[in-house]
Amino acid sequence: METIKFKTNIKCSGCIATVTPHLNEAIGEGKWEVDLNTPAKILTIAGETDVAKAKEAVEKAGYNAEKI
């Protein structure tokens, strides 16, 4: 299974609550997670995903996503 990782500026559980509906719609519920314990706040997406669509969903919620 392919995984895609993004460095983000999603910093807290409130930020995750904001981005959740956007990512769930674009990628699917349960197919992504943000590691708030790393300095880079890594968003990991599991499975076949359109990178541009994932980045657009994060940016639509008001955050940045840079593929790593």
Secondary structure, 3 states (H helix, E strand, C coil): CCEEEEEECCCCHHHHHHHHHHHHHHCCCCCEEEECCCCCCEEEEECCCCHHHHHHHHHHCCCCEEEC
